[in-house]
């Protein structure tokens, strides 16, 4: 997949173009539906999230959020609902910071999930439990139920790293035991998912580390990237 400000392209691993479309806004996130791989959602600098069908190259659904920007999209376990994180934060509490959507009807299930005054640049689903984690610009990761009504777990908060306005991503290990996140100071942090304590951290980059992801097959392999565009692979 390749993103330009207004175009989307998908390629096979041998370089054959499979899909191309023109979008009306700058794209910041694209996610395929895990239960319907011909459907994907895209969001960005727009109040709308669009669902595209790669078979027809057409928009099949529009989700109107009344916000300025979609930061991330996360499909839940059943594939019938998804979450979007936005840049919308009200003066007194978070309003529409995380929105839950019904995929078939485009109806908003909830827009009062996260009640702290921070945006969430990254969302990640736990691979084994009914839970998801939200990276917040309050320099911590928050844990939520991925089942309605998507309540926050107030007993667990993963803190110690720095976000500081960067779009720092977070991710669960394939077995769900570890959370990994980058940090604005260039470090990578590993947290115990169950007790929220820091397992270890190390200096990965001289610029803000905005991405860290586990290898899908070899969990001892980690890839990181920083704000300057540098990518590193660790073992």
FILUM-252615 format. One record per residue: residue number from 0; residue in three letters; x, y, z of N, C-alpha, C, O in turn. Coordinates in steps of 0.1 Angstrom, whole numbers. Example, Ala and Ser with C-alpha at 12.3 -4.5 7.8 and 13.67 -1.06 7.14 Angstrom:
   num   residuo      nX      nY      nZ     caX     caY     caZ      cX      cY      cZ      oX      oY      oZ
     0       ALA     132     -57      78     123     -45      78     132     -33      78     142     -33      85
     1       SER     128     -22      71     137     -11      71     129       0      79     134      11      80
END
This chain:
   num   residuo      nX      nY      nZ     caX     caY     caZ      cX      cY      cZ      oX      oY      oZ
     0       UNK       8     -12       0       0       0       0       9      12       0      19      13       6
     1       UNK       4      23      -7      12      35      -8       2      47      -7      -8      47     -13
     2       UNK       5      57       2      -3      68       4       3      81      -1      14      83       2
     3       UNK      -5      88      -9      -1     102     -12     -12     111      -6     -22     106      -1
     4       UNK     -10     124      -6     -21     132       0     -35     129      -4     -44     130       5
     5       UNK     -38     126     -17     -51     124     -21     -54     112     -29     -65     109     -34
     6       UNK     -44     103     -30     -45      91     -38     -42      79     -29     -34      80     -20
     7       UNK     -48      68     -32     -45      55     -26     -41      45     -37     -48      44     -47
     8       UNK     -31      37     -34     -26      27     -43     -24      14     -35     -18      15     -24
     9       UNK     -28       3     -40     -25     -10     -34     -17     -19     -45     -21     -19     -56
    10       UNK      -7     -25     -40       2     -34     -49       3     -47     -43       3     -49     -31
    11       UNK       5     -57     -51       8     -71     -47      23     -71     -44      30     -61     -47
    12       UNK      28     -81     -38      42     -82     -34      51     -83     -46      63     -81     -45
    13       UNK      46     -86     -58      54     -86     -70      53     -73     -78      58     -71     -89
    14       UNK      46     -63     -72      45     -50     -78      34     -47     -87      33     -36     -94
    15       UNK      24     -56     -88      12     -54     -97       2     -45     -90      -2     -48     -78
    16       UNK      -2     -34     -96     -12     -25     -90     -25     -32     -90     -30     -37    -100
    17       UNK     -31     -33     -78     -44     -39     -76     -56     -30     -74     -67     -33     -77
    18       UNK     -53     -17     -70     -64      -8     -67     -58       6     -68     -47       9     -64
    19       UNK     -66      15     -73     -62      30     -73     -75      38     -71     -85      35     -78
    20       UNK     -75      48     -63     -86      57     -62     -81      71     -58     -70      73     -53
    21       UNK     -90      81     -60     -87      95     -57     -95      99     -45    -108      97     -46
    22       UNK     -89     104     -35     -97     108     -23     -97     124     -22     -89     130     -29
    23       UNK    -107     129     -15    -109     143     -14    -101     150      -3    -101     162      -2
    24       UNK     -95     142       6     -87     148      17     -74     141      19     -72     130      15
    25       UNK     -66     147      27     -53     141      30     -55     130      40     -63     131      49
    26       UNK     -49     119      37     -51     106      44     -40     104      55     -29     106      53
    27       UNK     -45     100      67     -36      98      78     -36      83      83     -27      79      89
    28       UNK     -47      76      80     -48      62      84     -57      54      74     -67      59      69
    29       UNK     -53      42      72     -60      32      63     -60      19      70     -49      14      75
    30       UNK     -72      13      72     -73       0      78     -82     -10      71     -93      -6      67
    31       UNK     -77     -22      68     -86     -32      61     -95     -38      72     -91     -40      84
    32       UNK    -107     -42      68    -116     -50      76    -110     -64      77    -110     -71      66
    33       UNK    -107     -69      89    -101     -83      89    -111     -94      85    -106    -105      82
    34       UNK    -124     -91      86    -134    -101      83    -139     -99      68    -147    -108      64
    35       UNK    -136     -89      62    -140     -86      48    -128     -79      41    -128     -67      40
    36       UNK    -118     -86      37    -105     -80      32    -107     -72      20     -97     -65      16
    37       UNK    -118     -72      13    -120     -63       2    -125     -49       6    -126     -40      -2
    38       UNK    -128     -47      19    -133     -35      24    -122     -28      33    -116     -35      41
    39       UNK    -119     -15      31    -110      -8      40    -116       6      43    -124      11      35
    40       UNK    -112      11      54    -116      24      58    -104      34      57     -92      30      60
    41       UNK    -107      46      54     -96      56      54    -101      69      60    -113      73      59
    42       UNK     -92      75      68     -96      88      75     -84      97      74     -73      93      71
    43       UNK     -86     109      77     -76     119      77     -81     133      80     -89     135      90
    44       UNK     -77     143      72     -80     157      75     -94     160      69     -96     167      60
    45       UNK    -104     154      76    -118     155      71    -127     151      82    -123     143      91
    46       UNK    -139     156      83    -149     151      92    -155     138      89    -162     132      97
    47       UNK    -151     132      78    -157     119      73    -146     108      73    -134     111      71
    48       UNK    -151      96      76    -143      84      73    -150      77      62    -163      76      62
    49       UNK    -143      72      53    -149      65      41    -145      50      40    -134      46      43
    50       UNK    -155      42      37    -153      28      34    -153      26      19    -162      30      12
    51       UNK    -142      19      15    -140      17       0    -141       2      -2    -137      -6       7
    52       UNK    -146      -2     -14    -146     -16     -18    -135     -17     -29    -137     -11     -40
    53       UNK    -125     -26     -27    -114     -27     -37    -119     -33     -50    -113     -32     -60
    54       UNK    -130     -41     -50    -135     -47     -62    -142     -37     -71    -141     -39     -83
    55       UNK    -149     -27     -66    -156     -18     -74    -148      -4     -75    -152       4     -83
    56       UNK    -138      -2     -66    -131      10     -65    -141      22     -62    -139      33     -67
    57       UNK    -151      19     -54    -161      29     -50    -162      30     -35    -160      21     -28
    58       UNK    -166      42     -31    -170      44     -17    -184      38     -14    -193      40     -22
    59       UNK    -184      29      -4    -197      22      -2    -204      27      11    -215      24      13
    60       UNK    -196      35      19    -202      40      32    -194      52      36    -182      52      35
    61       UNK    -201      62      42    -194      74      48    -199      75      62    -211      75      65
    62       UNK    -189      77      71    -191      78      85    -188      93      89    -177      97      89
    63       UNK    -199     100      93    -197     115      95    -195     117     110    -204     114     118
    64       UNK    -183     122     114    -180     123     128    -180     138     133    -179     140     145
    65       UNK    -182     148     124    -182     162     129    -170     166     136    -171     172     147
    66       UNK    -159     162     131    -145     165     137    -136     170     126    -141     171     114
    67       UNK    -124     174     129    -115     180     119    -106     169     114    -103     170     102
    68       UNK    -102     160     122     -92     150     117     -94     137     124     -96     136     136
    69       UNK     -93     126     116     -92     112     122     -77     108     124     -70     109     114
    70       UNK     -74     104     136     -60     101     138     -57      86     136     -46      83     131
    71       UNK     -66      77     140     -64      63     139     -77      56     138     -88      61     142
    72       UNK     -77      44     132     -89      36     131     -86      22     136     -75      17     134
    73       UNK     -95      15     144     -92       2     149    -105      -7     147    -115      -3     153
    74       UNK    -104     -18     140    -115     -27     139    -115     -36     152    -105     -40     157
    75       UNK    -127     -38     157    -128     -47     169    -130     -61     165    -130     -64     153
    76       UNK    -130     -70     175    -129     -84     172    -140     -90     163    -137     -99     154
    77       UNK    -152     -84     164    -163     -90     155    -163     -85     141    -170     -90     133
    78       UNK    -155     -75     138    -154     -69     125    -167     -61     121    -167     -55     110
    79       UNK    -177     -61     130    -189     -53     127    -189     -39     133    -197     -31     130
    80       UNK    -179     -37     142    -177     -24     148    -163     -19     147    -154     -27     146
    81       UNK    -161      -6     147    -147      -1     147    -147      12     156    -157      18     158
    82       UNK    -135      15     159    -132      28     167    -124      37     159    -116      33     150
    83       UNK    -127      50     161    -119      60     155    -114      70     165    -122      74     174
    84       UNK    -102      74     165     -97      84     174     -95      97     166     -91      97     155
    85       UNK     -99     108     173    -100     121     166     -92     132     173     -87     129     184
    86       UNK     -91     143     167     -84     155     173     -94     163     181     -91     175     185
    87       UNK    -106     158     184    -117     166     190    -116     165     205    -118     154     210
    88       UNK    -113     175     213    -113     175     227    -120     188     232    -117     199     228
    89       UNK    -130     186     241    -138     198     245    -131     204     257    -120     199     262
    90       UNK    -136     215     262    -129     223     273    -130     215     286    -120     215     293
    91       UNK    -141     209     289    -143     203     302    -140     188     302    -136     182     312
    92       UNK    -142     181     291    -139     167     290    -138     163     276    -140     170     267
    93       UNK    -133     151     274    -131     146     260    -145     143     254    -154     137     260
    94       UNK    -147     149     242    -160     147     235    -156     142     221    -151     150     213
    95       UNK    -160     130     218    -157     124     204    -142     121     203    -137     120     191
    96       UNK    -134     121     214    -120     117     212    -118     103     207    -110     101     198
    97       UNK    -126      94     212    -127      80     207    -142      78     204    -150      79     212
    98       UNK    -145      74     191    -159      71     187    -160      57     183    -151      51     176
    99       UNK    -170      50     188    -174      36     184    -184      37     173    -194      44     174
   100       UNK    -182      29     162    -191      30     151    -197      16     148    -190       6     150
   101       UNK    -209      15     143    -215       3     137    -211       3     123    -215      12     115
   102       UNK    -204      -7     118    -199      -7     104    -210      -7      94    -210       1      85
   103       UNK    -220     -17      95    -230     -17      84    -239      -5      83    -242      -1      72
   104       UNK    -243       1      94    -253      11      94    -247      25      94    -253      35      91
   105       UNK    -234      26      97    -226      39      98    -232      47     110    -229      60     111
   106       UNK    -238      41     120    -243      48     132    -233      49     142    -225      39     144
   107       UNK    -232      60     150    -223      61     161    -229      53     173    -240      56     177
   108       UNK    -221      44     178    -225      36     189    -223      44     202    -231      44     211
   109       UNK    -211      51     203    -208      59     215    -197      69     211    -188      66     203
   110       UNK    -198      81     217    -188      91     215    -183      96     229    -178     107     230
   111       UNK    -186      89     239    -182      93     253    -175      81     259    -179      77     270
   112       UNK    -164      77     253    -156      66     258    -144      70     267    -142      64     277
   113       UNK    -138      81     263    -126      85     270    -128      99     275    -131     108     267
   114       UNK    -128     101     288    -132     114     294    -121     122     300    -122     130     309
   115       UNK    -109     121     294     -98     129     298     -94     138     286     -96     135     275
   116       UNK     -88     149     290     -86     160     279     -73     158     271     -64     166     271
   117       UNK     -72     146     265     -60     143     257     -65     136     244     -75     128     245
   118       UNK     -59     139     233     -62     131     221     -54     118     221     -45     116     229
   119       UNK     -58     109     213     -52      95     213     -47      92     198     -55      88     190
   120       UNK     -34      94     196     -29      92     182     -28      78     178     -26      75     166
   121       UNK     -30      68     187     -28      54     183     -37      45     191     -39      47     203
   122       UNK     -43      35     184     -52      25     191     -46      11     187     -42       9     176
   123       UNK     -47       2     196     -42     -12     193     -51     -22     201     -55     -19     212
   124       UNK     -54     -33     194     -63     -43     200     -55     -54     206     -45     -58     201
   125       UNK     -59     -58     218     -53     -69     225     -56     -82     217     -68     -84     214
   126       UNK     -46     -91     214     -48    -103     206     -56    -114     212     -62    -122     205
   127       UNK     -58    -114     226     -64    -125     232     -75    -121     242     -84    -129     244
   128       UNK     -75    -109     246     -86    -104     256     -95     -94     249     -91     -88     239
   129       UNK    -107     -92     255    -116     -82     249    -112     -68     254    -119     -63     263
   130       UNK    -101     -63     249     -96     -51     254     -88     -44     242     -83     -50     233
   131       UNK     -87     -31     244     -79     -23     235     -71     -12     243     -75      -9     254
   132       UNK     -60      -8     237     -51       2     244     -51      15     235     -50      14     223
   133       UNK     -52      26     242     -51      39     235     -39      46     239     -37      49     251
   134       UNK     -30      50     230     -19      59     233     -25      73     235     -33      77     227
   135       UNK     -21      80     245     -26      94     247     -15     104     247      -4     101     250
   136       UNK     -19     116     244     -10     127     245      -8     132     259      -1     143     262
   137       UNK     -13     125     269     -10     128     283       2     120     288       5     119     300
   138       UNK      10     114     278      22     106     282      19      93     289      26      89     298
   139       UNK       8      87     285       5      74     291      -5      66     281     -11      72     272
   140       UNK      -5      53     282     -14      45     275     -26      40     284     -23      36     296
   141       UNK     -38      41     279     -50      38     287     -56      25     282     -55      22     270
   142       UNK     -61      17     291     -67       4     287     -82       4     288     -88      10     297
   143       UNK     -89      -1     278    -104      -1     277    -109     -15     274    -102     -23     268
   144       UNK    -121     -17     277    -129     -29     272    -132     -27     258    -136     -16     254
   145       UNK    -131     -37     250    -135     -36     236    -149     -41     233    -153     -42     222
   146       UNK    -156     -43     244    -171     -47     244    -179     -35     249    -174     -28     258
   147       UNK    -191     -33     244    -199     -22     249    -201     -24     264    -204     -35     268
   148       UNK    -201     -13     271    -199       1     267    -185       7     267    -183      19     269
   149       UNK    -175      -2     264    -161       3     262    -156      10     274    -150      21     272
   150       UNK    -157       5     286    -153      12     298    -138      12     299    -131       2     295
   151       UNK    -132      23     305    -118      24     307    -115      16     320    -123      15     329
   152       UNK    -103      10     320     -98       3     332     -90      13     340     -79      16     337
   153       UNK     -96      18     351     -90      28     359     -78      23     368     -71      31     373
   154       UNK     -77      10     369     -67       4     377     -53       3     370     -43       1     376
   155       UNK     -54       4     357     -42       2     349     -39      14     340     -48      19     333
   156       UNK     -27      19     341     -22      30     333      -7      28     330       1      26     339
   157       UNK      -4      28     317      10      25     313      17      38     311      15      45     300
   158       UNK      25      43     320      32      56     319      47      55     322      51      45     328
   159       UNK      54      65     317      68      65     318      75      70     305      86      75     306
   160       UNK      68      68     294      73      73     281      68      86     279      59      91     286
   161       UNK      72      93     268      68     106     264      61     106     250      67     100     241
   162       UNK      50     113     249      44     114     236      46     129     231      50     131     220
   163       UNK      42     138     239      45     153     236      40     157     223      47     165     216
   164       UNK      28     153     219      22     158     206      26     150     194      20     153     183
   165       UNK      35     141     195      39     133     183      29     121     182      23     117     191
   166       UNK      28     116     169      19     105     167      26      92     170      29      84     161
   167       UNK      28      90     183      36      78     187      26      66     188      16      67     194
   168       UNK      30      55     181      21      43     181      25      34     192      35      35     198
   169       UNK      15      25     195      17      14     205      12       1     199       5       1     190
   170       UNK      17     -10     205      13     -23     200      14     -34     210      23     -33     219
   171       UNK       6     -44     210       7     -56     218      16     -66     212      16     -67     199
   172       UNK      23     -74     220      30     -85     214      21     -96     209       9     -96     214
   173       UNK      25    -105     200      16    -115     195       9    -123     206      -2    -128     204
   174       UNK      16    -126     217       9    -133     228       2    -125     238      -5    -130     247
   175       UNK       2    -112     236      -5    -102     245       1     -99     258      -5     -92     266
   176       UNK      13    -104     261      19    -103     274      26     -89     275      28     -85     287
   177       UNK      30     -83     264      38     -71     265      32     -60     256      27     -63     245
   178       UNK      34     -48     261      30     -36     253      43     -29     249      52     -28     258
   179       UNK      44     -25     237      56     -17     233      52      -4     227      41      -3     221
   180       UNK      60       6     230      57      20     225      70      27     222      80      25     229
   181       UNK      69      36     213      80      46     211      79      57     221      70      56     230
   182       UNK      88      67     220      88      78     230      94      90     223     103      89     214
   183       UNK      89     102     227      94     114     221     109     116     224     115     124     217
   184       UNK     114     110     234     128     112     237     137     102     229     149     101     231
   185       UNK     131      94     220     139      85     212     140      71     218     146      62     211
   186       UNK     134      68     229     135      55     236     124      46     231     114      51     226
   187       UNK     125      33     234     115      23     232     112      18     246     121      14     254
   188       UNK      99      16     250      95      11     263      87      -1     261      79      -3     252
   189       UNK      90     -11     270      82     -24     270      75     -24     284      81     -23     294
   190       UNK      62     -27     284      54     -28     296      48     -42     297      44     -48     288
   191       UNK      47     -46     310      40     -58     313      25     -55     312      20     -46     319
   192       UNK      18     -62     303       4     -59     300      -4     -60     313     -14     -53     315
   193       UNK      -1     -71     321     -10     -74     332      -9     -65     344     -18     -62     351
   194       UNK       4     -60     347       5     -52     359       9     -38     356      11     -29     365
   195       UNK      11     -34     343      13     -21     337      27     -16     341      29      -4     340
   196       UNK      36     -24     346      49     -19     350      59     -20     338      57     -28     329
   197       UNK      69     -11     338      79     -11     328      88     -23     329      94     -25     340
   198       UNK      89     -31     319      98     -42     319     113     -38     316     122     -41     323
   199       UNK     114     -29     306     127     -24     302     125     -13     292     114     -11     286
   200       UNK     135      -5     289     135       5     279     150       7     274     159       3     281
   201       UNK     151      11     262     164      14     256     164      25     246     153      28     241
   202       UNK     175      32     244     176      43     235     177      37     221     186      30     217
   203       UNK     167      41     212     167      35     199     170      46     188     176      42     178
   204       UNK     167      58     191     169      69     181     173      82     187     170      84     199
   205       UNK     179      90     179     183     104     184     171     114     182     171     124     188
   206       UNK     162     110     174     149     118     172     138     110     178     139      99     182
   207       UNK     126     117     180     115     110     186     111      97     179     110      96     167
   208       UNK     110      86     187     107      73     181      92      73     180      85      73     191
   209       UNK      86      73     168      72      73     166      65      60     163      53      59     163
   210       UNK      73      50     161      67      37     158      76      25     163      88      26     162
   211       UNK      69      15     168      76       2     172      66      -9     170      55      -9     174
   212       UNK      71     -19     163      62     -30     159      69     -44     160      80     -45     156
   213       UNK      62     -54     165      68     -67     166      66     -74     152      57     -72     145
   214       UNK      76     -83     150      75     -91     138      64    -101     140      62    -106     150
   215       UNK      55    -103     129      43    -111     131      46    -126     133      37    -133     138
   216       UNK      58    -131     130      61    -145     131      72    -147     141      72    -156     149
   217       UNK      82    -138     142      93    -139     151      92    -128     161      97    -117     159
   218       UNK      86    -131     173      84    -121     183      96    -115     189      95    -104     196
   219       UNK     108    -121     187     120    -115     192     126    -104     183     136     -97     187
   220       UNK     119    -102     172     124     -91     162     114     -79     164     102     -81     164
   221       UNK     120     -67     165     113     -55     166     118     -45     156     130     -43     154
   222       UNK     109     -38     150     112     -27     140     108     -14     147      97     -13     153
   223       UNK     116      -3     145     113      10     151     116      20     140     123      18     130
   224       UNK     109      32     141     112      43     132     111      56     140     105      57     150
   225       UNK     117      66     134     117      79     141     112      90     132     109      88     121
   226       UNK     112     102     138     106     114     132     114     118     120     108     125     111
   227       UNK     126     115     119     135     119     108     133     109      96     139     112      85
   228       UNK     126      98      98     125      88      87     134      76      88     133      68      79
   229       UNK     142      75      98     151      64      99     143      52     105     135      53     114
   230       UNK     146      40      99     140      27     104     151      18     108     162      17     102
   231       UNK     149      11     120     158       2     125     151     -11     129     139     -11     132
   232       UNK     158     -23     128     153     -36     131     162     -41     142     174     -41     141
   233       UNK     156     -46     153     163     -50     165     160     -65     168     149     -70     165
   234       UNK     169     -72     175     167     -85     180     171     -86     194     170     -97     200
END
